[in-house]
Amino acid sequence: MLSYRHGFHAGNHADVLKHLTLLAVLEQLQRKQKPYYYLDTHAGAALYALDSAWAQQTQEAKRGILPLWDQAQQGQKLPPLVQTYIQHLQVLNPGSTSLHAYPGSPYLAAMHSREQDTLVALELHSQEIDQLKMNLCQAPHKVQVHHRDALEGLVALMPPVPRRGCVLIDPAYEVKSEYQSLLPKVQKALALWPQGCFMLWMPILASQAHLQLIKGARKLSGAHSGILCYELELPDIEQGMYASALVLINPPWGLEALLDPALDAYQQALEHAHMRAHWKKVWLQQPSAA
Ligand code: SAM
């Protein structure tokens, strides 16, 4: 039985890395008028209240989105991708200088997409799926919702129509076998949709369990535009998730020019709030020459 609820963790530093990257990928896909397809395999509830009892229990947003939000409220000049992110947050918190409502990945994708784009969200948890359906009713763009297993759907829905687009794979990793089961499914999906961009998120914990995924990602075949890995670390976090990584298989051209300044600004915002932070990127596979 699934027990993870993202409402305890929404708006943490990993969400900021993930959601900035998602926006950067969608932004690059929108450089053409042609429609794109977005699949969110682990959708969560889509909308979160940062002042809820769950969020207040962990206070993870204080080391996540709130330092960046505060920089924007203080009128700091921020890179275009961060401005876009903040504008979406302002739409959800009209007229407020404090941040209460926070969008999860399917809601953010819905806010950022165009009429011609197709969005699909999968969720298996029996309560999260109800929240997801209800919250997405308010979203500015239709999202098809499936109560379905992520990795089964990831392969079954490939190749999508239209053929341009991306997938966000954002497991909770509460089932330990996920570390083994993920990459074979990603490999199958990539073989069926070689031009797709796949974003695979992973936590970095003291156990260093993520290294087996990084090692496996280096061996994936068919990633013609290469495999790029972004990592964000807050070294002063002593317990639990002190860092996370996002592996991008076939990242869109131009992504780094958009995302890197945004991560610099996020790092500075955390440092301004007296939290040490570092981000880095490494190509796990270089793009093929062809
Ligand atoms: N992507 C969301 C965001 O950025 O806002 C957060 C997703 S949360 C980290 C992971 C979600 O995956 C949880 O809501 C959990 O219920 C769901 N989940 C876990 N196992 C799943 C599975 N096998 N299939 C589909 N969803 C699953």
Boltz pocket constraint, residues with backbone or C-beta under 6 A from the ligand:
constraints:
  - pocket:
      binder: B
      contacts: [[A, 2], [A, 4], [A, 5], [A, 6], [A, 15], [A, 18], [A, 41], [A, 42], [A, 43], [A, 44], [A, 45], [A, 46], [A, 103], [A, 104], [A, 105], [A, 106], [A, 122], [A, 123], [A, 124], [A, 125], [A, 128], [A, 148], [A, 149], [A, 150], [A, 151], [A, 170], [A, 171], [A, 172]]
      max_distance: 6.0
